[in-house]
Amino acid sequence: MNQDQFVARRQGDWQALSRVLGQLQGRGARRLPPDQVAEVGRLYRQTASDLAYARTYFPGSAAVGYLNQLVSQAHAVLYAEEPQRFRSILRFYWYTVPQMVRRHWRAVLLSFLILAAGMAVGCAATLYDPDLAQALVPEQILETAVSPEDRYEMAVEARPVIGTQILLNNVRVSVLAFGLGITLGIGTAVVLFYNGLMVGAVLAQSVWQGNMSSLWAHLMAHGSLELMAIFLCGAAGLVLGWSIVAPGDRPRSESVTRGGREAVVLVMCAVPFLMIAAMIESQITPARELSDAAKYGVAVATGLAGLAYWALPGRRKPPTDVLAP
């Protein structure tokens, strides 16, 4: 078979592939109807085979140049990673994330219970012996319990910087809670319990100092979302740890891979919670013009909004092009 015969026999498929590629430019292969996906794949594989044949029997010919360009264009369109558009991110957070939180509600509850146990122990121990607060709580944090009014002195222009520092600190705690899940969840439980100890000790110290109400107003304005984010990261660590301890009927490597993917989704839910909490802590918490009642209102509103987000979205339509469990 000479070159002219080869081109005459195969050019129908080449032209068909070229037409499809023209339709897909700027749209992506995912926009194709399902019944066309297999046909496009067939055309691409056949054209790539034709290119290999032409390179062997007609090297340097015009057919080789044309097929090389066509196959390269097809590969770029069919295998290019689809960009993360706003709509895709929105679908991810509307469907996959709350579905995953509901799927692992037991891990979220256990995370809360571990931290709550630490709070109870830290509070009881500090009420019994106030000096224990010095051992349990870093000095900078403890100063908040002694004189929370100092937060009112935060300069307005410094608040964005303070917000960034707060966010980074919260991220550090959350990453620890998640990452230590690799220790079979033991490290995660320790991080949660210790942070609970600190919170409980601070609350008890505020009782001794007689400023419990003022401290609660300072803490709860941002604390509801902050704690919910820590619960999520703690749950992510527990999910990861449990995938190692109890792989079930799957190979342990497959169980860990699946557990890690699901844990990451929980952490992704915590990210916006931490960002909003840091913004509230730097802008609303130190605002002298806001009353304690207003800050309690912020705490209740954000807490209910967070719970509603966990409970309501993503119940009617399953995600199609977002990260699936």
C-alpha positions in Angstrom: 0.0 0.0 0.0 1.5 3.3 -1.1 1.0 6.7 0.6 -1.9 7.8 -1.6 -3.8 4.6 -0.9 -3.1 4.9 2.8 -4.4 8.4 2.9 -7.4 7.6 0.9 -8.3 4.7 3.1 -7.8 6.4 6.5 -8.6 10.1 5.9 -12.3 9.7 6.8 -11.5 8.9 10.4 -8.9 11.7 10.5 -11.4 14.2 9.3 -14.0 12.9 11.8 -11.5 13.3 14.7 -10.6 16.8 13.5 -14.2 17.9 13.5 -14.8 16.6 17.1 -11.6 18.4 18.3 -12.9 21.6 16.7 -16.2 21.2 18.7 -14.3 20.5 22.0 -11.9 23.5 21.8 -12.3 25.5 25.1 -15.1 23.1 26.4 -13.2 20.0 27.5 -14.0 16.3 26.8 -16.4 16.1 29.7 -18.9 18.0 27.7 -19.3 15.2 25.2 -22.4 13.0 25.5 -21.6 9.5 26.9 -22.3 7.8 23.6 -19.7 9.8 21.9 -16.9 9.3 24.4 -16.1 5.7 23.2 -16.1 6.8 19.5 -13.7 9.7 20.2 -11.4 7.3 22.0 -11.5 4.9 19.1 -10.7 7.6 16.6 -7.8 8.9 18.7 -6.3 5.4 19.2 -6.7 4.6 15.5 -5.1 7.9 14.4 -2.2 7.4 16.8 -1.7 3.9 15.2 -1.9 5.5 11.7 0.8 7.9 12.8 3.1 5.1 13.9 2.5 3.3 10.5 3.2 6.5 8.5 6.4 7.1 10.4 7.6 3.6 9.6 6.6 3.4 5.9 6.4 7.1 4.8 9.0 8.9 6.9 9.2 12.7 6.3 6.0 12.7 4.2 3.2 15.3 4.5 1.0 12.6 6.0 3.4 12.2 8.9 3.4 15.9 9.6 -0.4 16.1 9.4 -1.0 13.1 11.7 1.6 14.2 14.2 -0.2 17.6 14.5 -3.6 15.9 14.8 -2.6 13.4 17.4 -0.9 16.1 19.5 -4.0 18.3 19.4 -6.2 15.4 20.3 -4.0 14.4 23.2 -4.0 18.0 24.5 -7.8 18.2 24.4 -8.6 14.7 25.7 -6.1 14.4 28.5 -5.6 18.0 29.7 -6.6 18.4 33.3 -9.8 20.4 33.5 -9.3 23.7 35.3 -10.9 24.1 38.7 -13.7 26.5 37.9 -15.7 28.3 40.6 -18.7 26.1 39.8 -16.7 22.9 40.4 -15.4 24.2 43.8 -18.9 25.2 44.7 -20.3 21.8 43.9 -17.5 20.2 45.9 -18.3 22.3 49.0 -22.1 21.9 48.5 -22.3 18.2 47.9 -19.1 16.2 48.7 -18.0 18.0 51.9 -21.3 18.0 53.9 -22.0 14.4 52.7 -18.6 13.3 54.1 -19.2 15.1 57.4 -22.5 13.2 57.8 -20.8 10.0 56.7 -18.3 10.3 59.5 -20.5 11.9 62.2 -19.3 9.3 64.7 -15.7 10.4 64.3 -16.7 14.1 64.6 -18.7 13.3 67.8 -15.7 11.3 69.2 -13.4 14.2 68.4 -15.8 16.5 70.3 -16.0 14.1 73.3 -12.2 13.8 73.6 -11.8 17.6 73.6 -14.7 18.0 76.0 -13.1 15.5 78.4 -9.9 17.5 78.3 -11.9 20.7 79.1 -13.6 19.0 82.0 -10.3 17.7 83.5 -8.5 21.0 83.0 -11.3 23.0 84.5 -11.8 20.7 87.5 -8.0 20.5 88.2 -7.5 24.3 87.9 -10.5 25.0 90.1 -9.0 22.7 92.7 -5.5 24.2 92.3 -5.2 27.5 90.4 -1.5 27.1 90.1 -2.0 24.3 87.7 -3.0 26.8 85.1 0.6 28.0 84.9 1.7 24.4 83.9 -1.1 23.7 81.5 -1.5 26.9 79.6 1.2 29.0 77.7 1.7 32.4 79.4 0.4 34.5 76.5 -2.9 32.6 76.4 -3.3 32.7 80.1 -3.0 36.5 80.1 -6.3 36.5 78.2 -8.0 35.0 81.2 -6.4 37.4 83.6 -7.2 40.6 81.5 -9.3 39.9 78.4 -9.9 43.7 78.1 -6.4 44.0 76.8 -7.7 42.7 73.5 -9.6 46.0 73.1 -6.2 47.7 72.7 -5.5 45.9 69.4 -4.9 48.7 66.8 -7.3 48.6 63.9 -4.4 48.6 61.4 -2.8 45.7 63.1 -5.9 43.5 63.0 -5.3 41.9 59.6 -1.8 40.9 60.6 -3.1 39.5 63.9 -5.8 37.6 62.0 -3.1 36.0 59.8 -1.2 34.9 62.9 -4.3 33.5 64.5 -5.1 31.6 61.4 -1.6 30.1 61.2 -1.8 29.0 64.8 -5.2 27.4 64.3 -3.9 25.7 61.2 -1.0 24.3 63.1 -3.2 22.7 65.7 -5.5 21.4 63.0 -2.7 19.9 60.9 -1.3 18.2 64.0 -4.7 16.8 64.8 -5.1 15.4 61.3 -1.5 14.4 60.6 -1.0 12.5 63.9 -3.8 10.2 62.7 -1.0 8.2 61.2 -0.1 7.1 64.8 -3.3 5.0 64.8 -5.2 8.0 66.0 -3.4 8.1 69.3 -1.6 11.3 68.6 -4.8 12.9 67.4 -6.5 12.0 70.7 -3.6 13.5 72.6 -3.7 16.8 70.7 -7.5 17.1 71.2 -7.3 16.2 74.9 -4.4 18.7 75.5 -6.2 21.5 73.8 -9.2 20.7 75.8 -7.1 20.9 79.0 -5.9 24.4 78.1 -9.4 25.7 77.3 -10.7 24.2 80.6 -7.8 25.7 82.6 -8.4 29.1 81.1 -12.1 29.0 81.9 -11.3 28.0 85.5 -8.7 30.7 85.8 -11.3 33.2 84.7 -13.6 32.0 87.5 -10.8 32.7 90.0 -10.2 36.1 88.5 -13.9 37.0 88.4 -14.2 37.8 84.7 -16.0 34.7 83.5 -18.7 36.5 81.6 -16.3 38.9 79.8 -14.0 36.0 78.8 -16.8 33.9 77.4 -17.9 36.8 75.3 -14.3 37.1 73.9 -13.9 33.4 73.3 -17.3 32.5 71.9 -17.5 35.1 69.2 -15.0 33.2 67.2 -14.8 30.0 69.3 -17.8 28.2 67.9 -16.4 27.9 64.4 -12.9 27.5 65.6 -13.9 24.5 67.8 -16.0 23.0 65.0 -12.9 23.2 62.7 -10.8 21.4 65.3 -13.5 18.8 65.7 -13.3 18.2 61.9 -9.5 17.9 61.8 -9.6 15.6 64.8 -12.2 13.5 63.1 -10.0 13.4 60.0 -7.1 12.1 62.1 -9.4 9.5 63.7 -10.7 8.4 60.3 -7.1 8.0 59.0 -6.0 6.1 62.1 -9.0 3.8 62.0 -8.3 3.0 58.3 -4.9 1.6 59.5 -6.3 -0.3 62.6 -9.4 -1.8 60.9 -9.0 -2.2 57.1 -11.9 -4.6 57.0 -11.9 -6.8 53.9 -9.7 -4.5 51.9 -5.9 -4.6 51.8 -4.5 -2.2 54.3 -2.8 0.0 51.7 -6.2 0.4 49.9 -7.9 1.1 53.2 -5.4 3.8 54.1 -5.6 5.4 50.7 -9.4 5.5 50.9 -9.3 6.7 54.6 -6.8 9.4 53.6 -9.0 10.7 50.8 -12.0 10.9 53.0 -10.0 12.5 55.8 -8.7 15.2 53.4 -12.3 16.1 52.6 -13.0 16.7 56.3 -10.0 18.9 56.5 -11.2 20.9 53.5 -14.4 21.5 55.4 -12.4 22.9 58.3 -10.4 25.4 56.1 -13.2 28.0 55.5 -14.3 27.6 59.2 -10.8 28.5 60.3 -10.6 31.4 57.9 -13.9 32.9 59.1 -13.0 32.3 62.8 -9.6 34.1 62.4 -11.4 37.0 60.7 -13.9 37.2 63.6 -11.2 36.9 66.2 -9.2 39.8 64.7 -12.1 42.1 63.8 -15.1 41.4 66.0 -13.6 40.0 69.2 -11.5 43.1 70.0 -14.2 45.6 69.0 -14.9 47.7 72.0 -18.0 49.2 70.4 -19.7 45.7 70.4 -21.4 44.6 73.6 -21.0 41.1 75.1 -24.5 40.3 74.0 -23.7 41.1 70.4 -20.6 38.9 70.5 -22.8 36.1 72.0 -25.1 36.7 69.0 -22.2 36.2 66.6 -21.3 33.0 68.3 -24.8 31.6 68.1 -25.3 32.7 64.5 -22.0 31.2 63.3 -22.4 28.0 65.3 -25.9 27.4 63.9 -24.8 28.2 60.4 -21.9 25.7 60.7 -24.3 23.0 62.0 -26.8 23.7 59.2 -24.0 23.4 56.7 -23.1 20.0 58.0 -26.7 18.8 58.1 -28.6 20.2 55.1 -26.7 20.6 51.7 -26.0 17.9 49.3 -29.0 15.6 50.1 -30.8 15.7 46.7 -28.2 15.5 44.0 -25.0 13.5 44.2 -21.8 15.1 43.0 -20.7 14.2 39.5 -17.4 15.9 38.8 -16.0 16.5 42.3 -13.8 14.5 44.6 -15.8 11.4 45.5 -15.3 9.1 48.5 
